Amino acid sequence: MLPRVEVQPIRIAACQVSLRVGEIEQNRATAADAVTQAAGRGAKIVVLPELTPSGYIFRDAAEARSLSEPPDGPTAAQWQDLAARHDIVIVGGFSELGTDGLLYNSAMLVDPSGVRAVYRKAHLWDAEADFFTPGSEPPPVVKTSYGAVSMVICYDVEFPEWIRLPALAGAELLAVPTNWPAEPVPQGERSILTANVQVQAFANRMFIAAACRCGAERGVEWTGGSVIAGHDGYPLAGPASTTGSPGVAQPELLVADCDLNLARSKATGPRNDAHADRRPSIYS
């Protein structure tokens, strides 16, 4: 477990923005504007979508490589500058060019001191496997000035075993940069992708902030549905607008005041605890 530092409730932001593949400078500007707006509303931890600078729907491997960058590249420099200017933590996705020459669908956590951690998506969705190598390291848990923060990416959050790892390692907030492709939603229902984030927050008694995209890119529309879920699973902000039935996702900035101290207790009642009641010896 990480050393514990008492923190007051902090404001967390999830930025649902419209991005376009290949328009790397415009995408960085869009992200910077969203971060600045979030900081202006008092946010201390800001979450951006998956593959923020590059966009998502690559034509081929050559295009993916041309839009990739190392973890100390221009996106990291921009986010560190924003983090230092506003005294915040930023978590966002990018297409990583590794020192091994491979490409990874990654996320970085940046604070005023620089890049604190990089996470490589372990569970690749659909055509991602044509461009990226899956990561093999568990989600890092970073002790920040505002609490213990971990990160996974999009499809990762659908694997309960994977989300349990940072929860057991002391994460109080899980940041989820995501690009959820739009899918049909039954009338009167919310996206199951948003609902799953809430379930994972409830199952692990930790806060989760998921930031999705909106708009369209090369014929693909995005679900939207960004959400900040409390340690009890209920939304503290959002879900944001979605593409499905009904409606179309729009840019939105979600903010919520979160007492991350509440994630330190896993008690679900006077006699029950979400972690202590586990029985790993009988799980196959």
KEKE-3310 file (N, C-alpha, C; in steps of 0.2 Angstrom, whole numbers, plus 5000, padded with zeros to 4 digits):
npx = (5004:5002:5010:5000:4992:4984:4971:4961:4944:4944:4943:4939:4941:4933:4936:4926:4929:4930:4940:4952:4958:4975:4976:4986:4991:4980:4972:4980:4979:4965:4964:4972:4965:4953:4959:4963:4951:4945:4954:4952:4940:4943:4948:4959:4964:4964:4956:4959:4954:4957:4971:4973:4981:4984:4972:4961:4956:4966:4973:4983:4997:5008:5003:4999:5012:5017:5011:5014:5023:5037:5037:5043:5040:5032:5019:5019:5028:5019:5009:5015:5019:5006:5002:5011:5008:4995:4996:4992:4986:4987:4980:4981:4978:4989:4998:5011:5028:5039:5055:5060:5056:5043:5025:5013:4997:4995:4994:4998:5003:5004:5012:5017:5030:5034:5033:5025:5022:5019:5007:5004:4991:4984:4974:4969:4958:4949:4954:4965:4975:4982:4990:4996:5006:5002:5002:5011:5012:5006:4993:5000:5001:5001:5007:5001:5000:4987:4981:4981:4983:4978:4978:4970:4965:4952:4945:4952:4945:4934:4938:4937:4947:4958:4956:4954:4968:4975:4966:4968:4981:4980:4975:4965:4959:4954:4959:4952:4956:4947:4940:4926:4918:4902:4887:4871:4859:4846:4830:4828:4838:4855:4871:4879:4893:4896:4889:4896:4908:4903:4899:4912:4918:4910:4912:4925:4925:4931:4935:4931:4936:4931:4935:4928:4927:4919:4909:4913:4924:4932:4920:4917:4907:4907:4903:4903:4896:4905:4910:4910:4912:4907:4914:4905:4899:4889:4885:4894:4896:4890:4882:4889:4883:4877:4880:4868:4853:4842:4850:4865:4882:4891:4903:4909:4912:4915:4914:4918:4918:4927:4930:4943:4948:4938:4939:4948:4943:4935:4924:4907:4897:4892:4898:4904:4916:4923:4935:4941:4933:4935:4939:4951:4957:4947:4944:4945)
npy = (4994:5012:5026:5036:5051:5065:5073:5086:5087:5086:5094:5086:5084:5078:5078:5079:5079:5085:5077:5075:5063:5064:5078:5084:5096:5104:5096:5095:5109:5109:5100:5108:5119:5114:5109:5121:5127:5118:5120:5133:5132:5126:5113:5101:5088:5082:5074:5068:5061:5045:5043:5056:5067:5062:5057:5043:5034:5026:5026:5017:5007:5015:5028:5028:5027:5039:5048:5046:5048:5050:5047:5059:5068:5082:5083:5079:5089:5100:5097:5096:5110:5116:5109:5114:5128:5129:5121:5107:5090:5080:5068:5059:5051:5045:5041:5031:5031:5019:5016:5004:5004:5000:5003:5009:5010:5022:5030:5045:5051:5067:5080:5095:5093:5085:5071:5058:5045:5032:5022:5008:5002:4987:4978:4977:4984:4978:4984:4990:4981:4980:4990:4993:4987:4976:4982:4975:4978:4981:4993:5008:5015:5031:5042:5057:5075:5077:5065:5047:5041:5031:5023:5017:5012:5014:4999:4992:4994:4985:4973:4966:4959:4966:4979:4978:4977:4990:4995:4987:4990:5003:5014:5028:5036:5031:5035:5036:5037:5037:5030:5027:5018:5023:5014:5005:5009:5003:5011:5022:5018:5020:5021:5005:5005:5017:5013:5002:5008:5014:5003:4997:5006:5005:4992:4992:5002:5015:5030:5034:5042:5044:5049:5052:5054:5064:5068:5064:5053:5049:5042:5035:5037:5043:5036:5045:5050:5052:5051:5054:5045:5041:5034:5025:5021:5029:5042:5057:5067:5070:5056:5062:5069:5058:5047:5038:5031:5041:5055:5064:5064:5078:5091:5092:5098:5090:5092:5088:5088:5078:5068:5060:5053:5045:5033:5026:5017:5002:4997:4991:4990:4987:4975:4970:4971:4977:4972:4965:4954:4946:4930:4923:4911:4902:4905:4901)
npz = (5000:4997:5005:5016:5013:5020:5012:5007:5001:4983:4967:4952:4935:4920:4903:4889:4873:4855:4843:4829:4818:4814:4814:4823:4829:4831:4839:4850:4854:4857:4868:4877:4878:4884:4896:4902:4904:4913:4924:4927:4933:4945:4945:4950:4946:4930:4917:4901:4884:4877:4866:4863:4856:4843:4837:4832:4822:4812:4795:4791:4796:4794:4795:4808:4815:4811:4818:4831:4847:4858:4876:4882:4873:4862:4867:4880:4885:4883:4892:4904:4905:4906:4918:4927:4926:4931:4943:4944:4940:4926:4916:4902:4886:4873:4857:4859:4854:4857:4865:4860:4847:4845:4844:4856:4863:4874:4890:4900:4916:4922:4931:4939:4940:4930:4918:4927:4927:4914:4906:4897:4887:4890:4885:4870:4858:4844:4829:4834:4837:4825:4825:4837:4851:4864:4881:4896:4909:4925:4930:4935:4951:4957:4969:4971:4974:4977:4980:4978:4962:4949:4932:4918:4901:4891:4884:4894:4906:4906:4911:4926:4934:4931:4935:4948:4952:4953:4963:4974:4976:4982:4975:4974:4965:4949:4933:4917:4902:4887:4871:4866:4854:4846:4849:4847:4859:4870:4871:4884:4891:4898:4891:4891:4893:4901:4912:4916:4921:4932:4940:4942:4950:4961:4965:4969:4978:4975:4967:4950:4935:4919:4903:4888:4870:4858:4843:4826:4816:4802:4798:4810:4825:4841:4858:4869:4884:4895:4913:4930:4943:4960:4975:4979:4967:4961:4950:4951:4943:4927:4918:4903:4888:4875:4861:4853:4857:4864:4854:4852:4855:4863:4865:4882:4898:4913:4930:4947:4965:4975:4988:4991:5002:5006:4998:5004:5014:5013:5017:5016:5024:5042:5044:5033:5019:5005:5000:5010:5012:5001:4994:4988:4988:4984:4972:4955)
capx = (5000:5005:5009:4994:4993:4977:4970:4954:4940:4947:4939:4941:4937:4934:4935:4924:4931:4930:4947:4952:4964:4980:4976:4989:4992:4973:4970:4984:4976:4958:4965:4975:4959:4949:4963:4963:4944:4945:4958:4948:4934:4945:4950:4966:4965:4960:4957:4958:4952:4962:4975:4971:4984:4984:4966:4961:4955:4972:4972:4987:5002:5013:5000:5000:5018:5019:5007:5016:5029:5040:5034:5045:5039:5029:5013:5021:5030:5014:5005:5019:5018:4999:5002:5015:5005:4989:4997:4987:4988:4984:4980:4978:4981:4993:5001:5018:5033:5043:5062:5060:5053:5036:5020:5009:4992:4997:4992:5003:5001:5009:5011:5021:5037:5035:5029:5026:5021:5016:5004:5002:4985:4985:4969:4968:4951:4948:4960:4971:4980:4985:4995:4999:5008:4999:5006:5011:5013:4999:4992:5003:4998:5005:5005:5001:4999:4980:4979:4984:4979:4980:4975:4969:4963:4946:4943:4954:4940:4929:4941:4937:4953:4963:4954:4956:4975:4976:4962:4971:4987:4979:4972:4959:4955:4956:4958:4951:4955:4944:4937:4920:4914:4895:4883:4864:4857:4839:4826:4827:4844:4861:4876:4882:4900:4896:4886:4901:4912:4900:4900:4919:4919:4906:4915:4931:4925:4936:4932:4933:4934:4931:4934:4927:4927:4913:4910:4914:4931:4932:4914:4915:4905:4909:4898:4902:4895:4910:4907:4914:4909:4910:4916:4899:4897:4884:4889:4895:4896:4888:4885:4889:4878:4879:4877:4864:4846:4842:4855:4872:4887:4893:4909:4906:4917:4912:4918:4915:4922:4928:4933:4946:4949:4932:4941:4953:4939:4932:4918:4901:4892:4896:4901:4907:4922:4923:4942:4943:4928:4937:4941:4955:4959:4942:4943:4949)
capy = (5000:5018:5030:5040:5058:5067:5078:5089:5085:5090:5095:5082:5086:5074:5083:5076:5084:5082:5077:5072:5060:5067:5085:5084:5102:5106:5091:5098:5115:5107:5098:5113:5123:5110:5109:5128:5128:5114:5123:5139:5130:5124:5106:5099:5083:5083:5068:5068:5055:5041:5045:5063:5071:5058:5054:5036:5029:5027:5022:5011:5007:5021:5034:5028:5029:5046:5052:5044:5052:5047:5050:5065:5072:5088:5083:5079:5096:5105:5095:5098:5117:5117:5107:5119:5134:5128:5117:5102:5084:5079:5061:5058:5046:5047:5036:5031:5027:5016:5016:4998:5005:4998:5008:5008:5014:5023:5036:5047:5056:5073:5085:5101:5090:5081:5064:5054:5038:5030:5016:5005:4998:4979:4975:4980:4983:4977:4986:4993:4976:4981:4996:4993:4981:4977:4982:4969:4980:4983:5000:5011:5020:5037:5047:5064:5080:5077:5058:5041:5041:5026:5024:5012:5015:5011:4992:4989:4994:4980:4967:4967:4957:4972:4985:4976:4977:4996:4996:4983:4994:5009:5019:5032:5038:5028:5039:5031:5040:5032:5032:5022:5019:5023:5008:5006:5009:5003:5017:5023:5015:5023:5017:5000:5007:5021:5009:4998:5012:5015:4996:4996:5011:5002:4985:4993:5008:5020:5035:5033:5048:5042:5055:5050:5058:5065:5069:5059:5053:5044:5037:5032:5041:5041:5036:5051:5047:5053:5051:5054:5040:5041:5027:5021:5020:5034:5048:5064:5072:5066:5055:5067:5067:5051:5045:5032:5032:5046:5060:5064:5067:5085:5092:5094:5098:5088:5093:5085:5088:5071:5067:5054:5049:5040:5027:5022:5012:4997:4994:4992:4989:4986:4968:4969:4975:4974:4969:4960:4949:4942:4923:4921:4904:4897:4908:4897)
capz = (5000:4997:5011:5015:5015:5021:5007:5007:4994:4977:4961:4947:4929:4914:4897:4883:4867:4849:4841:4823:4817:4810:4816:4829:4833:4833:4844:4856:4856:4859:4874:4881:4880:4889:4903:4905:4907:4919:4929:4929:4937:4951:4945:4952:4942:4924:4913:4894:4881:4874:4860:4862:4851:4837:4834:4833:4816:4807:4789:4791:4801:4793:4798:4816:4817:4810:4823:4838:4850:4865:4882:4883:4867:4863:4871:4887:4887:4884:4897:4910:4906:4909:4925:4931:4926:4935:4949:4943:4938:4920:4914:4895:4881:4867:4854:4861:4851:4862:4863:4857:4841:4844:4846:4861:4865:4881:4894:4904:4921:4922:4936:4938:4940:4923:4918:4933:4925:4908:4906:4891:4887:4890:4882:4863:4855:4837:4824:4838:4837:4819:4825:4844:4855:4871:4887:4900:4916:4928:4930:4941:4956:4958:4974:4969:4979:4978:4981:4974:4956:4944:4925:4913:4895:4887:4885:4900:4911:4905:4914:4933:4937:4930:4939:4955:4954:4956:4969:4980:4977:4985:4971:4977:4959:4943:4928:4912:4895:4883:4865:4865:4848:4847:4848:4849:4866:4870:4873:4891:4895:4897:4888:4896:4895:4906:4918:4919:4925:4939:4943:4944:4956:4967:4967:4972:4982:4973:4962:4943:4930:4912:4898:4881:4864:4854:4836:4821:4813:4797:4798:4816:4830:4848:4863:4874:4891:4901:4919:4936:4948:4967:4978:4980:4961:4959:4947:4954:4937:4921:4912:4898:4882:4872:4854:4853:4857:4858:4855:4849:4860:4862:4870:4889:4904:4919:4936:4953:4971:4977:4995:4990:5008:5006:4995:5009:5017:5008:5021:5013:5030:5048:5044:5026:5017:4998:4999:5015:5011:4995:4996:4983:4988:4981:4965:4950)
cpx = (5004:5005:5003:4995:4986:4976:4962:4951:4943:4943:4943:4937:4938:4932:4933:4924:4930:4937:4946:4958:4969:4981:4979:4990:4985:4971:4974:4981:4969:4959:4968:4969:4954:4952:4962:4956:4943:4948:4955:4942:4936:4947:4957:4968:4961:4962:4955:4957:4959:4965:4973:4975:4984:4978:4967:4960:4961:4970:4976:4993:5007:5010:5001:5007:5020:5016:5009:5022:5031:5036:5037:5045:5035:5023:5014:5024:5024:5010:5008:5018:5011:4999:5005:5011:4999:4990:4992:4990:4984:4985:4977:4981:4985:4996:5008:5022:5038:5051:5064:5058:5046:5031:5015:5003:4993:4994:4998:5000:5007:5007:5016:5029:5039:5031:5031:5026:5018:5013:5002:4996:4986:4980:4967:4961:4952:4954:4966:4977:4984:4991:4999:5001:5005:5004:5006:5012:5007:4999:4996:4999:5002:5003:5006:5000:4991:4977:4982:4980:4982:4977:4975:4966:4957:4944:4946:4949:4935:4932:4942:4943:4958:4962:4955:4963:4976:4972:4965:4978:4986:4977:4966:4955:4958:4954:4957:4950:4952:4941:4932:4917:4906:4892:4876:4863:4849:4836:4826:4833:4850:4866:4879:4889:4900:4894:4892:4906:4910:4900:4907:4920:4916:4910:4921:4931:4930:4932:4935:4931:4936:4930:4934:4927:4920:4914:4911:4921:4931:4926:4912:4913:4907:4903:4897:4901:4900:4906:4912:4910:4912:4912:4911:4896:4892:4888:4889:4895:4894:4883:4884:4884:4881:4877:4874:4857:4844:4849:4861:4877:4890:4899:4906:4912:4913:4917:4914:4920:4922:4932:4937:4948:4943:4934:4946:4949:4935:4925:4911:4895:4896:4899:4904:4912:4923:4930:4943:4939:4930:4940:4945:4957:4954:4941:4948:4952)
cpy = (5006:5022:5034:5047:5061:5073:5080:5086:5090:5090:5091:5084:5080:5078:5078:5081:5081:5083:5074:5069:5064:5075:5086:5091:5105:5102:5094:5104:5114:5105:5103:5118:5120:5110:5115:5129:5124:5117:5129:5138:5126:5117:5106:5093:5083:5077:5070:5062:5051:5044:5052:5067:5068:5057:5046:5032:5030:5023:5016:5012:5013:5027:5034:5030:5036:5051:5050:5048:5048:5050:5057:5070:5079:5088:5083:5086:5101:5103:5097:5106:5119:5115:5112:5125:5134:5124:5111:5096:5083:5071:5061:5053:5049:5040:5036:5027:5025:5016:5009:4998:5003:5004:5005:5013:5016:5029:5038:5051:5061:5077:5090:5099:5087:5075:5060:5046:5037:5023:5014:5000:4991:4976:4979:4979:4983:4979:4989:4988:4977:4986:4995:4987:4982:4978:4976:4971:4982:4990:5003:5015:5025:5041:5054:5069:5080:5070:5053:5040:5035:5027:5018:5015:5010:5004:4989:4989:4989:4973:4968:4965:4963:4978:4984:4977:4984:4998:4993:4987:5001:5015:5022:5034:5034:5033:5035:5036:5035:5035:5026:5023:5018:5016:5009:5005:5008:5009:5017:5021:5020:5018:5012:5002:5012:5018:5005:5002:5013:5008:4995:5000:5008:4996:4986:4999:5013:5024:5033:5039:5045:5048:5052:5055:5059:5067:5063:5059:5047:5039:5034:5038:5038:5041:5042:5047:5047:5054:5051:5051:5041:5034:5023:5019:5025:5040:5054:5069:5068:5061:5061:5065:5061:5051:5039:5033:5035:5050:5059:5067:5073:5086:5095:5094:5096:5089:5090:5086:5081:5071:5060:5050:5044:5033:5023:5016:5008:4994:4996:4991:4988:4979:4966:4974:4972:4971:4963:4954:4944:4935:4921:4914:4899:4900:4904:4902)
cpz = (5000:5003:5010:5017:5015:5016:5008:5001:4989:4971:4955:4941:4924:4908:4891:4877:4861:4846:4834:4821:4812:4811:4823:4833:4835:4839:4851:4859:4859:4867:4879:4883:4885:4896:4906:4908:4913:4925:4932:4933:4943:4951:4946:4948:4936:4919:4906:4890:4879:4867:4858:4856:4844:4833:4834:4827:4811:4801:4789:4796:4801:4796:4805:4818:4816:4815:4830:4840:4856:4871:4885:4877:4868:4867:4878:4889:4887:4890:4904:4911:4909:4916:4929:4932:4931:4942:4949:4941:4931:4918:4907:4891:4875:4864:4855:4856:4856:4860:4860:4849:4840:4846:4851:4862:4873:4884:4899:4910:4922:4927:4935:4938:4933:4923:4923:4932:4918:4909:4899:4891:4886:4886:4875:4860:4847:4833:4828:4837:4830:4820:4832:4846:4862:4876:4891:4907:4919:4929:4936:4945:4958:4964:4972:4975:4981:4979:4977:4968:4952:4937:4922:4907:4892:4889:4891:4906:4911:4908:4922:4936:4936:4934:4946:4957:4957:4963:4975:4981:4980:4981:4974:4971:4953:4937:4921:4905:4890:4876:4864:4859:4849:4845:4850:4856:4866:4873:4881:4895:4894:4894:4893:4898:4900:4913:4921:4923:4932:4943:4946:4950:4962:4969:4970:4977:4981:4968:4955:4939:4923:4908:4891:4876:4862:4847:4832:4818:4808:4797:4805:4821:4836:4853:4867:4881:4896:4907:4925:4941:4955:4969:4979:4973:4958:4955:4951:4949:4931:4923:4907:4892:4878:4865:4855:4853:4864:4859:4852:4854:4858:4867:4877:4893:4910:4925:4942:4959:4974:4983:4994:4996:5009:5003:4999:5013:5012:5011:5017:5018:5036:5048:5038:5024:5010:4996:5004:5015:5005:4998:4990:4982:4985:4974:4960:4945)
residu = (MET:LEU:PRO:ARG:VAL:GLU:VAL:GLN:PRO:ILE:ARG:ILE:ALA:ALA:CYS:GLN:VAL:SER:LEU:ARG:VAL:GLY:GLU:ILE:GLU:GLN:ASN:ARG:ALA:THR:ALA:ALA:ASP:ALA:VAL:THR:GLN:ALA:ALA:GLY:ARG:GLY:ALA:LYS:ILE:VAL:VAL:LEU:PRO:GLU:LEU:THR:PRO:SER:GLY:TYR:ILE:PHE:ARG:ASP:ALA:ALA:GLU:ALA:ARG:SER:LEU:SER:GLU:PRO:PRO:ASP:GLY:PRO:THR:ALA:ALA:GLN:TRP:GLN:ASP:LEU:ALA:ALA:ARG:HIS:ASP:ILE:VAL:ILE:VAL:GLY:GLY:PHE:SER:GLU:LEU:GLY:THR:ASP:GLY:LEU:LEU:TYR:ASN:SER:ALA:MET:LEU:VAL:ASP:PRO:SER:GLY:VAL:ARG:ALA:VAL:TYR:ARG:LYS:ALA:HIS:LEU:TRP:ASP:ALA:GLU:ALA:ASP:PHE:PHE:THR:PRO:GLY:SER:GLU:PRO:PRO:PRO:VAL:VAL:LYS:THR:SER:TYR:GLY:ALA:VAL:SER:MET:VAL:ILE:CYS:TYR:ASP:VAL:GLU:PHE:PRO:GLU:TRP:ILE:ARG:LEU:PRO:ALA:LEU:ALA:GLY:ALA:GLU:LEU:LEU:ALA:VAL:PRO:THR:ASN:TRP:PRO:ALA:GLU:PRO:VAL:PRO:GLN:GLY:GLU:ARG:SER:ILE:LEU:THR:ALA:ASN:VAL:GLN:VAL:GLN:ALA:PHE:ALA:ASN:ARG:MET:PHE:ILE:ALA:ALA:ALA:CYS:ARG:CYS:GLY:ALA:GLU:ARG:GLY:VAL:GLU:TRP:THR:GLY:GLY:SER:VAL:ILE:ALA:GLY:HIS:ASP:GLY:TYR:PRO:LEU:ALA:GLY:PRO:ALA:SER:THR:THR:GLY:SER:PRO:GLY:VAL:ALA:GLN:PRO:GLU:LEU:LEU:VAL:ALA:ASP:CYS:ASP:LEU:ASN:LEU:ALA:ARG:SER:LYS:ALA:THR:GLY:PRO:ARG:ASN:ASP:ALA:HIS:ALA:ASP:ARG:ARG:PRO:SER:ILE:TYR:SER)
# end
